[in-house]
Amino acid sequence: MLLGYARVSTLDQDFALQLDALKVAGCERIFQEKASGAKEDRPELSRFLDHARDGDLLVVWKLDRLARSLKQLVLVLEDLGKRGIGFRCLAPAIDTTTPEGRLVYSITGAFAEFEREIISQRTRAGLKAALARGRKGGRPKALNTDDLAKARAMLRDPSISVAAIAKVLGVSRVTIYSYLPEARTRAQQSV
C-alpha cells in the first residue's frame, strides 16, 4: 500500500502542492501534519508508523518534509527498513525498493555514519585534552561537603522531612537520597 506523509512547518503554509504530488503518485492514504521538522515528536508520523505494515511504502514529496537533518533522516529510514516498509521520495527521486534507491540510501547512511564517527572522535580528543589540563568531565556535584554536613544534621531531626531538606539546599529529594542513602531508609521506616 502506498502511504503518503505531508508536512508543513507553519500554520500559514499550504499542503496543496504536496497533496497533489502524493495523489498523482498513487497514495491511498495521506498523513498530514503541521509541525516543525526539527521536532522529534510528530503525532501524524507516529500514526503512520502505527498504521504501516510490512510491504507498505512511505511516499514523501521532498526529503525535508520527513526530516530536517541527515541524522534524523537516517534514523527514520532505518526504522522503516527494519519494519519492512519501503520509502519513496518524489523530488529527488529515491525509492528504496529499487537497487538505485538502495544505493542512494546506502551512500546517505555512510555519510551519516562518518559524521557520527567524526563527532565521537572529536569528543574523545576534547575529553583527553581537558583531562591533560586537569579538568574532569561530567557535571558538577550537586552537594558540596558543607551541604552534606547540613543535610546530615537536618536528617537527624525526625521533624524535618527529606522534602524540606531538599528545599533548603535547592535540590530534589532524589539528590538527597542518592547522596545520603540513610535518608531513604528513614523515609521507608516512617511509612
VENDA-V792798 format. One record per pair of residues at least 24 apart in sequence whose C-alpha atoms are under 10 Angstrom apart, sorted by the first residue. I is the first residue (numbers start at 1). GAP is how many residues later the second one is. D is the distance in Angstrom with one decimal. If there is no record, write none. Layout:
<<I,GAP,D> <I,GAP,D>>
//
This chain:
<<1,25,9.2> <1,26,7.7> <1,27,7.0> <1,28,8.7> <1,51,8.5> <1,52,8.6> <1,53,9.5> <1,54,7.3> <1,55,4.7> <1,56,6.1> <1,57,8.6> <1,84,9.8> <2,24,6.6> <2,25,4.7> <2,26,5.8> <2,27,7.3> <2,28,8.9> <2,50,9.4> <2,53,9.4> <2,54,6.1> <2,55,4.9> <2,56,6.3> <2,57,6.8> <2,84,9.3> <2,85,9.5> <2,86,9.4> <3,24,5.1> <3,25,6.0> <3,26,5.2> <3,27,5.8> <3,28,7.7> <3,45,8.0> <3,48,9.4> <3,49,7.8> <3,53,7.2> <3,54,6.0> <3,55,5.1> <3,56,6.0> <3,57,8.8> <3,84,9.6> <3,85,9.9> <4,24,7.6> <4,25,6.1> <4,26,4.2> <4,27,6.0> <4,28,8.3> <4,44,8.7> <4,53,8.3> <4,54,5.8> <4,55,4.7> <4,56,5.9> <4,57,8.5> <4,83,10.0> <4,84,9.4> <4,85,10.0> <5,24,8.6> <5,25,5.5> <5,26,4.8> <5,27,6.0> <5,28,8.0> <5,39,8.2> <5,40,7.3> <5,43,7.8> <5,53,7.1> <5,54,6.3> <5,55,5.5> <5,56,8.0> <5,60,7.9> <5,61,7.6> <6,24,7.0> <6,25,6.2> <6,26,4.8> <6,27,6.3> <6,28,8.7> <6,38,9.3> <6,39,9.3> <6,53,8.9> <6,54,6.5> <6,55,7.3> <6,56,9.1> <6,59,6.5> <6,60,8.0> <7,24,8.4> <7,25,5.8> <7,26,4.7> <7,27,5.7> <7,28,6.8> <7,29,8.3> <7,30,7.9> <7,35,9.7> <7,37,9.1> <7,38,9.3> <7,53,9.0> <7,54,9.4> <7,55,9.9> <7,57,9.1> <7,58,5.5> <7,59,7.5> <7,60,9.9> <8,24,8.3> <8,25,6.5> <8,26,5.0> <8,27,6.3> <8,28,7.3> <8,29,8.2> <8,56,10.0> <8,57,7.3> <9,24,8.3> <9,25,5.6> <9,26,4.9> <9,27,4.6> <9,28,6.8> <9,29,9.4> <9,56,8.9> <10,24,6.3> <10,25,6.8> <10,26,7.5> <11,24,8.7> <17,44,8.7> <18,42,8.0> <18,43,5.8> <18,44,8.6> <18,47,9.3> <18,72,9.8> <19,41,9.5> <19,42,8.4> <20,41,9.5> <21,38,9.8> <21,39,8.8> <21,40,6.6> <21,69,7.9> <21,70,9.9> <22,37,7.1> <22,38,7.1> <22,39,6.7> <22,67,9.8> <22,68,8.3> <25,34,8.2> <25,35,9.7> <25,36,9.5> <25,63,9.8> <25,65,8.2> <26,33,9.3> <27,30,9.0> <27,31,8.8> <27,32,7.4> <27,33,9.8> <30,28,9.5> <30,29,8.9> <30,30,9.5> <33,32,9.7> <35,30,10.0> <36,29,9.3> <36,31,9.4> <36,32,8.7> <37,27,7.4> <37,28,6.8> <37,29,6.9> <37,30,5.6> <37,31,5.3> <37,32,8.7> <37,35,9.5> <38,26,9.9> <38,28,9.7> <38,29,7.1> <38,30,5.6> <38,31,7.8> <38,34,8.6> <39,28,9.1> <39,29,8.9> <40,27,9.1> <40,32,8.5> <49,27,9.9> <49,30,9.2> <49,31,8.2> <49,34,9.2> <49,36,9.3> <52,28,9.3> <52,31,8.7> <52,32,9.5> <52,33,7.3> <53,27,9.8> <53,30,7.4> <53,31,7.5> <53,32,6.8> <54,26,9.1> <54,27,9.3> <54,28,9.2> <54,29,6.0> <54,30,4.6> <54,31,5.4> <54,32,8.5> <55,28,8.6> <55,29,5.8> <55,30,5.4> <55,31,6.8> <55,42,9.7> <56,24,9.6> <56,27,9.5> <56,28,7.6> <56,29,5.1> <56,30,6.2> <56,31,8.6> <57,27,9.0> <57,28,5.5> <57,29,4.4> <57,30,5.4> <57,31,7.0> <57,38,9.2> <57,39,9.1> <57,40,8.5> <58,27,7.1> <58,28,6.1> <58,29,4.8> <58,30,6.1> <58,31,8.3> <58,37,9.6> <58,38,10.0> <59,27,8.6> <59,28,6.0> <59,29,4.7> <59,30,5.8> <59,31,7.3> <59,35,9.7> <59,36,8.9> <60,27,8.2> <60,28,6.5> <60,29,5.0> <60,30,6.4> <60,31,8.5> <60,34,9.9> <61,27,8.6> <61,28,5.8> <61,29,5.0> <61,30,6.0> <61,31,8.6> <61,32,9.3> <62,26,9.4> <62,27,5.8> <62,28,6.2> <62,29,5.2> <62,30,6.8> <62,31,8.8> <62,32,9.7> <63,25,9.4> <63,26,6.4> <63,27,8.5> <63,28,7.6> <63,29,7.9> <63,30,9.8> <63,31,9.3> <64,25,9.9> <65,24,9.7> <69,43,9.8> <70,38,7.6> <70,39,8.5> <70,41,8.5> <70,42,6.5> <70,45,9.5> <71,37,9.4> <71,38,8.6> <71,40,9.3> <71,41,5.9> <71,42,8.7> <71,44,8.6> <71,45,8.6> <72,40,9.5> <73,32,9.9> <73,35,9.1> <73,36,9.1> <73,39,9.3> <74,31,8.3> <74,32,9.6> <74,34,7.4> <74,35,6.1> <74,36,9.6> <74,37,9.7> <74,38,7.1> <74,39,9.3> <75,34,9.2> <75,37,9.6> <77,28,8.4> <77,32,9.3> <78,27,9.7> <78,31,9.0> <142,27,9.4> <142,28,9.2> <142,29,7.3> <142,30,9.7> <142,33,7.6> <142,34,9.5> <142,37,9.2> <143,26,8.1> <143,27,9.5> <143,28,8.3> <143,32,8.4> <143,33,8.7> <143,36,8.0> <148,28,8.9> <148,31,7.8> <148,32,8.2> <151,25,7.9> <151,28,9.6> <151,29,8.4> <151,32,9.4> <152,24,9.8> <152,28,7.8> <152,30,9.2> <152,31,8.8> <155,25,9.3> <155,27,8.7> <155,28,6.9> <155,31,8.7> <156,27,9.5> <156,30,9.7> <158,28,8.8> <158,32,9.5> <161,25,9.6> <161,26,8.4> <162,24,9.0> <162,25,7.7>>
//
